[in-house]
Amino acid sequence: MTRSFATALSAVFHPLLVPFYLFYTVCYQLPGVLLLPALPDRWLVLAVVGGFTFALPSLGAALLVKLGLVDSLEMPLRQQRALPLLLAATSFGAAAWLLHRPGLFDALLYQMMTGMTLAVFLTFLITLRWKISAHGVGMGGAAGFLALLHLGGTSGGPGVWWLAGAVVTAGAVGSARLALNAHTPAQVWAGLALGASLVLGCGAGLALA
């Protein structure tokens, strides 16, 4: 894999963008998964997700760079990733709170956002000691969630194709992180495992509740 292609993959599937892609897929590409809000009003869900999982964390990271607390937005050093991750976890939590509106939003949307918040917070905690791959966590979580929908029979026919695409993309993004020497194989695999196991564990817990 060339360095330019690996850089492009890492940018397009940045951990702050993956939530938006996943919510878009659930809202518009998997008929029958959501009942609320109605299709014409689902732009509101994407506005909340895009604002609180991408725009605000990105602005926060840019501010940290401007203040000299972080060298660059790429944050190659583990020590510089903790504060941006904590800010992101806080912003993700605010999105989960906004989506917790029974009667307005399906419970699935709140559950998705809560799981993502937990994933980011765990990534923050691990990063205090070890440089786990946030890209891996994001892609592992996306693949795990689509697998959960498929196994539950709620995603319909298109669900298997979205799942297959997520698995292939997760592998490609992991390879990109290795090609850029951003992580070791253990860090990438750990990220993928954390994201997938967290989603599947939460799904099993909700099913048993």
C-alpha positions as CSV (number, residue, x, y, z in Angstrom):
1,M,0.0,0.0,0.0
2,T,1.4,3.4,-1.0
3,R,1.9,6.0,1.6
4,S,-0.4,8.5,-0.1
5,F,-3.2,5.9,-0.3
6,A,-2.7,5.0,3.3
7,T,-2.9,8.6,4.3
8,A,-6.1,9.1,2.3
9,L,-7.7,6.0,3.9
10,S,-6.7,7.2,7.4
11,A,-8.3,10.6,6.7
12,V,-11.5,9.4,5.1
13,F,-12.1,6.9,7.9
14,H,-10.9,9.0,10.7
15,P,-12.4,7.9,14.1
16,L,-14.3,11.2,14.3
17,L,-16.0,10.6,10.9
18,V,-17.0,6.9,11.4
19,P,-19.9,7.7,13.7
20,F,-21.5,9.9,11.0
21,Y,-21.1,7.2,8.4
22,L,-22.6,4.6,10.7
23,F,-25.6,6.8,11.7
24,Y,-26.1,7.7,8.0
25,T,-26.2,4.0,7.1
26,V,-28.7,3.2,9.8
27,C,-30.9,6.2,9.0
28,Y,-31.0,5.9,5.2
29,Q,-29.6,2.6,4.0
30,L,-31.1,0.0,6.2
31,P,-35.0,0.2,5.9
32,G,-36.9,-1.0,8.9
33,V,-34.1,-0.6,11.5
34,L,-35.5,2.7,12.7
35,L,-39.1,3.8,13.4
36,L,-38.3,7.2,14.8
37,P,-37.8,9.8,13.6
38,A,-39.6,9.6,10.3
39,L,-37.5,9.6,7.2
40,P,-37.9,13.3,6.3
41,D,-36.7,14.3,9.8
42,R,-33.6,12.1,10.1
43,W,-31.4,14.9,9.0
44,L,-31.7,16.1,12.6
45,V,-30.0,13.0,13.8
46,L,-27.1,13.5,11.4
47,A,-26.9,17.1,12.4
48,V,-26.5,16.2,16.1
49,V,-24.0,13.4,15.3
50,G,-21.9,15.4,12.8
51,G,-21.8,18.4,15.2
52,F,-20.9,16.6,18.4
53,T,-18.7,13.7,17.1
54,F,-16.8,15.6,14.4
55,A,-17.2,19.4,14.4
56,L,-16.8,20.1,18.1
57,P,-14.0,17.5,18.8
58,S,-12.1,18.8,15.7
59,L,-12.4,22.4,16.9
60,G,-11.2,21.3,20.3
61,A,-8.2,19.6,18.8
62,A,-7.4,22.6,16.7
63,L,-7.6,24.8,19.8
64,L,-5.2,22.5,21.6
65,V,-2.8,22.9,18.7
66,K,-3.1,26.6,18.7
67,L,-2.4,26.7,22.5
68,G,0.7,24.5,22.0
69,L,-0.6,21.6,24.0
70,V,-0.6,19.3,20.9
71,D,2.0,19.5,18.1
72,S,-0.3,18.7,15.3
73,L,-3.8,17.3,14.5
74,E,-2.2,14.0,13.6
75,M,-1.0,13.6,17.2
76,P,1.6,10.9,16.6
77,L,2.7,10.9,20.2
78,R,0.7,8.9,22.7
79,Q,1.1,11.5,25.4
80,Q,-0.6,14.1,23.3
81,R,-3.7,12.0,22.5
82,A,-5.2,11.8,26.0
83,L,-6.7,15.3,26.2
84,P,-8.2,15.3,22.7
85,L,-9.7,11.9,23.5
86,L,-11.2,13.1,26.7
87,L,-12.7,16.2,25.0
88,A,-14.1,13.9,22.3
89,A,-15.6,11.5,24.9
90,T,-17.3,14.5,26.6
91,S,-18.7,15.7,23.3
92,F,-19.9,12.2,22.3
93,G,-21.6,12.0,25.7
94,A,-23.5,15.3,25.0
95,A,-24.7,13.8,21.7
96,A,-26.0,10.7,23.6
97,W,-27.9,12.9,26.0
98,L,-29.5,14.9,23.1
99,L,-30.5,11.6,21.4
100,H,-32.1,10.3,24.6
101,R,-35.6,11.6,23.7
102,P,-38.2,8.7,23.9
103,G,-41.0,9.4,21.5
104,L,-38.8,11.6,19.3
105,F,-35.8,9.3,18.6
106,D,-35.6,5.5,18.5
107,A,-33.8,4.0,21.6
108,L,-31.3,2.4,19.2
109,L,-29.9,5.9,18.4
110,Y,-29.2,6.6,22.0
111,Q,-27.8,3.2,22.6
112,M,-25.4,3.6,19.6
113,M,-24.2,7.0,20.8
114,T,-23.8,5.7,24.4
115,G,-21.7,2.8,23.1
116,M,-19.5,5.1,21.1
117,T,-19.0,7.4,24.1
118,L,-17.9,4.4,26.1
119,A,-15.5,3.3,23.3
120,V,-13.9,6.7,23.2
121,F,-13.6,6.9,27.0
122,L,-12.0,3.5,27.1
123,T,-9.6,4.5,24.3
124,F,-8.7,7.6,26.4
125,L,-8.0,5.4,29.5
126,I,-5.9,2.9,27.6
127,T,-4.0,5.8,25.8
128,L,-2.7,7.0,29.2
129,R,-0.5,3.9,29.2
130,W,-0.4,2.5,25.7
131,K,-1.0,3.8,22.1
132,I,-4.0,1.7,21.0
133,S,-5.3,2.4,17.5
134,A,-8.3,4.8,17.7
135,H,-8.9,4.0,14.0
136,G,-9.1,0.3,14.9
137,V,-11.6,1.0,17.7
138,G,-13.8,3.0,15.4
139,M,-13.8,0.5,12.5
140,G,-14.1,-2.5,14.8
141,G,-17.1,-0.9,16.5
142,A,-18.7,-0.2,13.1
143,A,-18.2,-3.7,11.9
144,G,-19.4,-5.2,15.2
145,F,-22.6,-3.1,15.2
146,L,-23.5,-4.0,11.6
147,A,-22.8,-7.7,12.5
148,L,-25.2,-7.3,15.5
149,L,-27.9,-5.9,13.3
150,H,-27.4,-8.7,10.8
151,L,-27.4,-11.4,13.4
152,G,-30.5,-9.9,14.9
153,G,-32.3,-10.0,11.6
154,T,-33.2,-6.3,11.7
155,S,-31.0,-5.0,8.9
156,G,-32.7,-6.9,6.0
157,G,-31.1,-7.9,2.8
158,P,-28.8,-4.8,2.4
159,G,-27.4,-5.4,5.8
160,V,-25.1,-8.2,4.8
161,W,-23.5,-6.0,2.1
162,W,-22.9,-3.2,4.5
163,L,-21.4,-5.6,7.0
164,A,-19.1,-7.1,4.3
165,G,-18.0,-3.6,3.3
166,A,-17.3,-2.6,6.9
167,V,-15.2,-5.7,7.4
168,V,-13.1,-5.1,4.3
169,T,-12.8,-1.4,5.1
170,A,-11.7,-2.2,8.7
171,G,-8.9,-4.4,7.3
172,A,-7.9,-1.8,4.8
173,V,-7.8,1.0,7.4
174,G,-5.8,-1.2,9.8
175,S,-3.3,-1.9,7.0
176,A,-3.1,1.8,6.3
177,R,-2.1,2.5,9.9
178,L,0.6,-0.1,9.7
179,A,1.8,1.3,6.3
180,L,2.2,4.7,7.9
181,N,4.0,3.3,10.9
182,A,1.4,4.9,13.1
183,H,0.9,1.7,15.1
184,T,2.2,-1.7,15.7
185,P,0.1,-4.7,14.6
186,A,-0.7,-5.4,18.3
187,Q,-2.1,-1.8,18.6
188,V,-4.2,-2.2,15.5
189,W,-5.6,-5.6,16.5
190,A,-6.3,-4.4,20.0
191,G,-8.3,-1.4,18.6
192,L,-10.3,-3.6,16.3
193,A,-11.0,-6.1,19.1
194,L,-12.0,-3.4,21.6
195,G,-14.4,-1.8,19.2
196,A,-16.0,-5.1,18.1
197,S,-16.2,-6.7,21.5
198,L,-17.6,-3.6,23.2
199,V,-20.5,-3.4,20.7
200,L,-21.2,-7.2,20.8
201,G,-21.0,-7.2,24.6
202,C,-23.4,-4.2,24.9
203,G,-25.7,-5.9,22.4
204,A,-25.7,-9.1,24.4
205,G,-26.4,-7.2,27.6
206,L,-29.4,-5.4,26.1
207,A,-30.8,-8.7,24.8
208,L,-30.6,-10.3,28.2
209,A,-32.0,-7.2,30.0
